[in-house]
Amino acid sequence: MHIISRKKLREFWESEKRAETPLDNWYRVAKKASWKDLTEVRADYPHADLFGKCIVFNVGGNKYRLITKIEFLKQAIYVKYVLTHKEYDLNAWKKDC
């Protein structure tokens, strides 16, 4: 999968230092993946959820939420938001999904 963009992940973990390892691990798994649908995503990430057009990943033991849009035919993942659990609960991200 082509991930657009790692920069958003890096910017987040620069302010949330504990997020670096789990986000980097997610990046490495996703980059090597060739997911064709949500079922295949859930084979690697069983708690990945679909909300509208977005797929939400629980990262770092449920401390962070990674909001993505995945174009399975293009094999591309668009990183929309990286949020703490508290930021996620504000629901502002939902308007983009």
ABEGO torsion letter per residue (X at the ends): XBBOBAAAAAAAAAABAAAAAAAAAAAAAAAABBBABAAAAAAABAABBBBEABBBBBBGGGABBBBBBBBAAAGBBBBABBBBAAAAAAGAAAAAX
